[in-house]
Amino acid sequence: MKTRRGRIPIIVAILACGACADESGDEPEGHMLEAQQQALERARGVERDVAEAARRQAEQIDESENDG
């Protein structure tokens, strides 16, 4: 029973060290948010392009139906 009590503080210390946050990250949080913002803006641009292409295609279809 005594060996178990001796292991508990060691296990607690190991778990406490493992639970610490990693502050040695290469990129600060602000940089990550900026990258996500840029990706979101690119996605919005693609969405606008797709919507514009769909609108032009619909116009072409309407024109071809009216001509024929």
MMTF fields as JSON, N, C-alpha, C and O atoms, coordinates in Angstrom:
{
  "mmtfVersion": "1.0.0",
  "mmtfProducer": "UNKNOWN",
  "numBonds": 271,
  "numAtoms": 272,
  "numGroups": 68,
  "numChains": 1,
  "numModels": 1,
  "chainsPerModel": [1],
  "groupsPerChain": [68],
  "chainIdList": ["A"],
  "bondAtomList": [4, 2, 8, 6, 12, 10, 16, 14, 20, 18, 24, 22, 28, 26, 32, 30, 36, 34, 40, 38, 44, 42, 48, 46, 52, 50, 56, 54, 60, 58, 64, 62, 68, 66, 72, 70, 76, 74, 80, 78, 84, 82, 88, 86, 92, 90, 96, 94, 100, 98, 104, 102, 108, 106, 112, 110, 116, 114, 120, 118, 124, 122, 128, 126, 132, 130, 136, 134, 140, 138, 144, 142, 148, 146, 152, 150, 156, 154, 160, 158, 164, 162, 168, 166, 172, 170, 176, 174, 180, 178, 184, 182, 188, 186, 192, 190, 196, 194, 200, 198, 204, 202, 208, 206, 212, 210, 216, 214, 220, 218, 224, 222, 228, 226, 232, 230, 236, 234, 240, 238, 244, 242, 248, 246, 252, 250, 256, 254, 260, 258, 264, 262, 268, 266],
  "bondOrderList": [1, 1, 1, 1, 1, 1, 1, 1, 1, 1, 1, 1, 1, 1, 1, 1, 1, 1, 1, 1, 1, 1, 1, 1, 1, 1, 1, 1, 1, 1, 1, 1, 1, 1, 1, 1, 1, 1, 1, 1, 1, 1, 1, 1, 1, 1, 1, 1, 1, 1, 1, 1, 1, 1, 1, 1, 1, 1, 1, 1, 1, 1, 1, 1, 1, 1, 1],
  "groupList": [{"groupName": "MET", "atomNameList": ["N", "CA", "C", "O"], "elementList": ["N", "C", "C", "O"], "formalChargeList": [0, 0, 0, 0], "bondAtomList": [1, 0, 2, 1, 3, 2], "bondOrderList": [1, 1, 2], "singleLetterCode": "M", "chemCompType": "L-PEPTIDE LINKING"}, {"groupName": "LYS", "atomNameList": ["N", "CA", "C", "O"], "elementList": ["N", "C", "C", "O"], "formalChargeList": [0, 0, 0, 0], "bondAtomList": [1, 0, 2, 1, 3, 2], "bondOrderList": [1, 1, 2], "singleLetterCode": "K", "chemCompType": "L-PEPTIDE LINKING"}, {"groupName": "THR", "atomNameList": ["N", "CA", "C", "O"], "elementList": ["N", "C", "C", "O"], "formalChargeList": [0, 0, 0, 0], "bondAtomList": [1, 0, 2, 1, 3, 2], "bondOrderList": [1, 1, 2], "singleLetterCode": "T", "chemCompType": "L-PEPTIDE LINKING"}, {"groupName": "ARG", "atomNameList": ["N", "CA", "C", "O"], "elementList": ["N", "C", "C", "O"], "formalChargeList": [0, 0, 0, 0], "bondAtomList": [1, 0, 2, 1, 3, 2], "bondOrderList": [1, 1, 2], "singleLetterCode": "R", "chemCompType": "L-PEPTIDE LINKING"}, {"groupName": "GLY", "atomNameList": ["N", "CA", "C", "O"], "elementList": ["N", "C", "C", "O"], "formalChargeList": [0, 0, 0, 0], "bondAtomList": [1, 0, 2, 1, 3, 2], "bondOrderList": [1, 1, 2], "singleLetterCode": "G", "chemCompType": "PEPTIDE LINKING"}, {"groupName": "ILE", "atomNameList": ["N", "CA", "C", "O"], "elementList": ["N", "C", "C", "O"], "formalChargeList": [0, 0, 0, 0], "bondAtomList": [1, 0, 2, 1, 3, 2], "bondOrderList": [1, 1, 2], "singleLetterCode": "I", "chemCompType": "L-PEPTIDE LINKING"}, {"groupName": "PRO", "atomNameList": ["N", "CA", "C", "O"], "elementList": ["N", "C", "C", "O"], "formalChargeList": [0, 0, 0, 0], "bondAtomList": [1, 0, 2, 1, 3, 2], "bondOrderList": [1, 1, 2], "singleLetterCode": "P", "chemCompType": "L-PEPTIDE LINKING"}, {"groupName": "VAL", "atomNameList": ["N", "CA", "C", "O"], "elementList": ["N", "C", "C", "O"], "formalChargeList": [0, 0, 0, 0], "bondAtomList": [1, 0, 2, 1, 3, 2], "bondOrderList": [1, 1, 2], "singleLetterCode": "V", "chemCompType": "L-PEPTIDE LINKING"}, {"groupName": "ALA", "atomNameList": ["N", "CA", "C", "O"], "elementList": ["N", "C", "C", "O"], "formalChargeList": [0, 0, 0, 0], "bondAtomList": [1, 0, 2, 1, 3, 2], "bondOrderList": [1, 1, 2], "singleLetterCode": "A", "chemCompType": "L-PEPTIDE LINKING"}, {"groupName": "LEU", "atomNameList": ["N", "CA", "C", "O"], "elementList": ["N", "C", "C", "O"], "formalChargeList": [0, 0, 0, 0], "bondAtomList": [1, 0, 2, 1, 3, 2], "bondOrderList": [1, 1, 2], "singleLetterCode": "L", "chemCompType": "L-PEPTIDE LINKING"}, {"groupName": "CYS", "atomNameList": ["N", "CA", "C", "O"], "elementList": ["N", "C", "C", "O"], "formalChargeList": [0, 0, 0, 0], "bondAtomList": [1, 0, 2, 1, 3, 2], "bondOrderList": [1, 1, 2], "singleLetterCode": "C", "chemCompType": "L-PEPTIDE LINKING"}, {"groupName": "ASP", "atomNameList": ["N", "CA", "C", "O"], "elementList": ["N", "C", "C", "O"], "formalChargeList": [0, 0, 0, 0], "bondAtomList": [1, 0, 2, 1, 3, 2], "bondOrderList": [1, 1, 2], "singleLetterCode": "D", "chemCompType": "L-PEPTIDE LINKING"}, {"groupName": "GLU", "atomNameList": ["N", "CA", "C", "O"], "elementList": ["N", "C", "C", "O"], "formalChargeList": [0, 0, 0, 0], "bondAtomList": [1, 0, 2, 1, 3, 2], "bondOrderList": [1, 1, 2], "singleLetterCode": "E", "chemCompType": "L-PEPTIDE LINKING"}, {"groupName": "SER", "atomNameList": ["N", "CA", "C", "O"], "elementList": ["N", "C", "C", "O"], "formalChargeList": [0, 0, 0, 0], "bondAtomList": [1, 0, 2, 1, 3, 2], "bondOrderList": [1, 1, 2], "singleLetterCode": "S", "chemCompType": "L-PEPTIDE LINKING"}, {"groupName": "HIS", "atomNameList": ["N", "CA", "C", "O"], "elementList": ["N", "C", "C", "O"], "formalChargeList": [0, 0, 0, 0], "bondAtomList": [1, 0, 2, 1, 3, 2], "bondOrderList": [1, 1, 2], "singleLetterCode": "H", "chemCompType": "L-PEPTIDE LINKING"}, {"groupName": "GLN", "atomNameList": ["N", "CA", "C", "O"], "elementList": ["N", "C", "C", "O"], "formalChargeList": [0, 0, 0, 0], "bondAtomList": [1, 0, 2, 1, 3, 2], "bondOrderList": [1, 1, 2], "singleLetterCode": "Q", "chemCompType": "L-PEPTIDE LINKING"}, {"groupName": "ASN", "atomNameList": ["N", "CA", "C", "O"], "elementList": ["N", "C", "C", "O"], "formalChargeList": [0, 0, 0, 0], "bondAtomList": [1, 0, 2, 1, 3, 2], "bondOrderList": [1, 1, 2], "singleLetterCode": "N", "chemCompType": "L-PEPTIDE LINKING"}],
  "groupTypeList": [0, 1, 2, 3, 3, 4, 3, 5, 6, 5, 5, 7, 8, 5, 9, 8, 10, 4, 8, 10, 8, 11, 12, 13, 4, 11, 12, 6, 12, 4, 14, 0, 9, 12, 8, 15, 15, 15, 8, 9, 12, 3, 8, 3, 4, 7, 12, 3, 11, 7, 8, 12, 8, 8, 3, 3, 15, 8, 12, 15, 5, 11, 12, 13, 12, 16, 11, 4],
  "groupIdList": [1, 2, 3, 4, 5, 6, 7, 8, 9, 10, 11, 12, 13, 14, 15, 16, 17, 18, 19, 20, 21, 22, 23, 24, 25, 26, 27, 28, 29, 30, 31, 32, 33, 34, 35, 36, 37, 38, 39, 40, 41, 42, 43, 44, 45, 46, 47, 48, 49, 50, 51, 52, 53, 54, 55, 56, 57, 58, 59, 60, 61, 62, 63, 64, 65, 66, 67, 68],
  "secStructList": [7, 2, 2, 2, 2, 2, 2, 2, 2, 2, 2, 2, 2, 2, 2, 2, 2, 2, 6, 1, 7, 7, 7, 7, 7, 1, 1, 7, 2, 2, 2, 2, 2, 2, 2, 2, 2, 2, 2, 2, 2, 2, 2, 2, 2, 2, 2, 2, 2, 2, 2, 2, 2, 2, 2, 2, 2, 2, 2, 2, 2, 2, 2, 2, 2, 2, 2, 7],
  "xCoordList": [0.814, 0.0, 0.866, 0.48, 2.018, 2.89, 3.422, 3.616, 3.657, 4.168, 3.125, 3.48, 1.865, 0.806, 0.794, 0.656, 0.935, 0.95, 2.157, 2.096, 3.219, 4.42, 4.256, 4.892, 3.419, 3.207, 2.224, 2.304, 1.307, 0.267, 0.862, 0.471, 1.775, 2.336, 3.081, 3.066, 3.719, 4.429, 3.434, 3.643, 2.36, 1.336, 0.691, 0.464, 0.393, -0.202, 0.751, 0.311, 2.029, 3.014, 3.113, 3.221, 3.078, 3.143, 1.902, 2.01, 0.729, -0.498, -0.517, -0.992, -0.009, 0.028, 0.95, 0.627, 2.069, 2.987, 2.384, 2.57, 1.685, 1.057, -0.113, -0.456, -0.724, -1.883, -1.492, -2.354, -0.234, 0.211, 0.045, 0.225, -0.293, -0.449, 0.923, 1.894, 0.981, 2.22, 2.329, 1.632, 3.175, 3.353, 4.465, 4.776, 5.06, 6.176, 5.724, 6.525, 4.46, 3.933, 4.671, 5.128, 4.783, 5.509, 4.743, 5.352, 3.418, 2.63, 1.756, 1.07, 1.773, 0.896, -0.566, -0.877, -1.448, -2.886, -3.394, -4.229, -2.908, -3.332, -3.041, -3.837, -1.918, -1.551, -2.492, -2.857, -2.887, -3.827, -5.18, -5.805, -5.635, -6.916, -6.853, -7.825, -5.724, -5.552, -5.597, -6.214, -4.958, -4.97, -6.39, -6.794, -7.134, -8.512, -9.372, -10.244, -9.131, -9.883, -9.6, -10.511, -8.337, -7.972, -8.625, -9.1, -8.648, -9.286, -10.779, -11.354, -11.401, -12.824, -13.09, -14.071, -12.249, -12.411, -12.242, -12.984, -11.282, -11.103, -12.335, -12.777, -12.891, -14.093, -15.272, -16.061, -15.387, -16.464, -16.273, -17.244, -15.032, -14.751, -15.136, -15.709, -14.821, -15.189, -16.71, -17.26, -17.379, -18.845, -19.438, -20.39, -18.881, -19.36, -19.126, -19.989, -17.951, -17.649, -18.619, -19.097, -18.904, -19.824, -21.231, -21.908, -21.669, -22.996, -23.084, -24.101, -22.032, -22.008, -22.025, -22.728, -21.263, -21.259, -22.633, -23.087, -23.293, -24.635, -25.63, -26.502, -25.497, -26.389, -26.187, -27.156, -24.929, -24.653, -25.164, -25.697, -24.999, -25.481, -27.002, -27.546, -27.687, -29.149, -29.584, -30.571, -28.867, -29.185, -29.004, -29.827, -27.935, -27.685, -28.79, -29.238, -29.214, -30.287, -31.576, -32.282, -31.874, -33.09, -33.016, -34.005, -31.861, -31.701, -31.86, -32.479, -31.289, -31.384, -32.822, -33.249, -33.573, -34.962, -35.828, -36.763, -35.538, -36.305, -35.999, -36.868, -34.787, -34.39, -34.948, -35.204, -35.132, -35.494, -36.901, -37.329],
  "yCoordList": [-1.18, 0.0, 1.255, 2.28, 1.173, 2.327, 2.726, 3.914, 1.768, 2.106, 2.867, 3.715, 2.582, 3.322, 4.786, 5.673, 5.037, 6.418, 7.165, 8.378, 6.477, 7.11, 7.447, 8.378, 6.712, 6.942, 8.078, 8.74, 8.304, 9.305, 10.695, 11.344, 11.182, 12.507, 12.572, 13.607, 11.494, 11.458, 11.523, 12.251, 10.766, 10.779, 12.156, 12.666, 12.759, 14.094, 15.101, 15.961, 15.01, 15.929, 15.747, 16.729, 14.521, 14.254, 14.812, 15.443, 14.58, 15.097, 16.623, 17.236, 17.234, 18.697, 19.262, 20.278, 18.633, 19.104, 18.897, 19.73, 17.829, 17.558, 18.477, 18.691, 19.018, 19.887, 21.335, 22.148, 21.667, 23.042, 23.405, 22.563, 24.644, 25.124, 25.303, 25.665, 25.047, 25.226, 26.686, 27.118, 27.433, 28.854, 29.082, 30.229, 28.033, 28.179, 28.072, 27.722, 28.365, 28.275, 29.208, 30.277, 28.8, 29.581, 30.837, 31.874, 30.752, 31.869, 32.405, 31.634, 33.714, 34.267, 34.169, 33.991, 34.285, 34.116, 35.136, 34.804, 36.36, 37.396, 37.022, 37.31, 36.389, 35.975, 34.898, 34.888, 33.991, 32.941, 33.539, 33.118, 34.512, 35.143, 35.897, 35.909, 36.519, 37.234, 36.263, 36.56, 35.118, 34.109, 33.589, 33.377, 33.386, 32.927, 33.991, 33.671, 35.247, 36.345, 36.427, 36.646, 36.25, 36.275, 35.117, 35.292, 33.944, 32.79, 33.036, 32.657, 33.661, 33.973, 34.975, 34.83, 35.97, 36.951, 36.289, 36.6, 35.389, 34.664, 33.827, 33.77, 33.18, 32.361, 33.23, 32.829, 34.406, 35.316, 35.755, 35.882, 35.984, 36.35, 35.241, 35.497, 34.02, 32.875, 32.766, 32.497, 32.973, 32.915, 33.969, 33.686, 35.176, 36.226, 35.829, 36.038, 35.255, 34.827, 33.751, 33.802, 32.791, 31.708, 32.26, 31.861, 33.167, 33.759, 34.555, 34.503, 35.284, 36.056, 35.13, 35.4, 34.051, 33.1, 32.454, 32.258, 32.125, 31.528, 32.527, 32.15, 33.796, 34.829, 34.981, 35.073, 35.008, 35.127, 33.915, 34.05, 32.736, 31.528, 31.556, 31.173, 32.004, 32.103, 33.096, 32.858, 34.195, 35.178, 34.565, 34.78, 33.809, 33.165, 32.159, 32.066, 31.419, 30.443, 31.162, 30.746, 32.243, 33.021, 33.575, 33.544, 34.076, 34.623, 33.549, 33.777, 32.371, 31.301, 30.781, 30.383, 30.779, 30.346, 31.376, 31.0, 32.624, 33.682, 33.767, 34.151, 33.418, 33.45, 32.251, 32.351, 31.162, 29.926, 29.678, 28.666],
  "zCoordList": [0.0, 0.0, 0.0, -0.561, 0.62, 0.721, -0.66, -0.918, -1.542, -2.871, -3.682, -4.501, -3.468, -4.161, -3.74, -4.582, -2.471, -1.988, -2.518, -2.722, -2.736, -3.281, -4.752, -5.246, -5.455, -6.89, -7.155, -8.19, -6.235, -6.462, -6.698, -7.668, -5.876, -6.149, -7.485, -8.151, -7.873, -9.151, -10.303, -11.274, -10.191, -11.245, -11.332, -12.429, -10.186, -10.175, -10.817, -11.579, -10.525, -11.1, -12.612, -13.347, -13.077, -14.515, -15.212, -16.263, -14.629, -15.213, -15.216, -16.173, -14.161, -14.09, -15.161, -15.776, -15.39, -16.443, -17.823, -18.711, -18.008, -19.295, -19.586, -20.748, -18.56, -18.747, -19.025, -19.359, -18.895, -19.131, -20.597, -21.477, -20.854, -22.225, -22.863, -22.198, -24.144, -24.892, -25.311, -26.229, -24.666, -24.961, -25.976, -26.299, -26.477, -27.41, -28.855, -29.722, -29.137, -30.498, -31.436, -31.033, -32.681, -33.664, -34.079, -34.343, -34.138, -34.607, -33.482, -32.81, -33.271, -32.249, -32.66, -33.838, -31.696, -31.946, -32.958, -33.8, -32.889, -33.816, -35.255, -36.149, -35.481, -36.84, -37.345, -38.521, -36.461, -36.852, -37.212, -38.185, -36.44, -36.732, -38.055, -38.81, -38.335, -39.597, -40.768, -41.791, -40.634, -41.697, -41.929, -43.073, -40.866, -41.008, -41.675, -42.482, -41.344, -41.943, -43.447, -44.246, -43.82, -45.236, -45.988, -47.11, -45.376, -46.01, -46.186, -47.206, -45.21, -45.291, -46.414, -47.144, -46.562, -47.636, -49.005, -49.937, -49.13, -50.405, -50.712, -51.86, -49.699, -49.898, -50.334, -51.19, -49.75, -50.16, -51.612, -52.357, -52.009, -53.391, -54.357, -55.416, -53.988, -54.824, -54.909, -55.977, -53.793, -53.783, -54.723, -55.45, -54.71, -55.617, -57.071, -57.924, -57.351, -58.722, -59.201, -60.334, -58.348, -58.712, -58.94, -59.887, -58.084, -58.241, -59.539, -60.23, -59.87, -61.111, -62.33, -63.304, -62.278, -63.388, -63.554, -64.682, -62.461, -62.529, -63.121, -63.904, -62.747, -63.284, -64.794, -65.548, -65.228, -66.668, -67.437, -68.539, -66.855, -67.509, -67.63, -68.665, -66.588, -66.629, -67.702, -68.399, -67.841, -68.885, -70.277, -71.167, -70.456, -71.75, -72.084, -73.226, -71.077, -71.29, -71.672, -72.59, -70.958, -71.297, -72.715, -73.447, -73.101, -74.446, -75.517, -76.556, -75.246, -76.242, -76.353, -77.437, -75.244, -75.281, -76.015, -76.722, -75.86, -76.504, -77.995, -78.778, -78.401, -79.802, -80.561, -81.76, -79.911, -80.597, -80.65, -81.203]
}
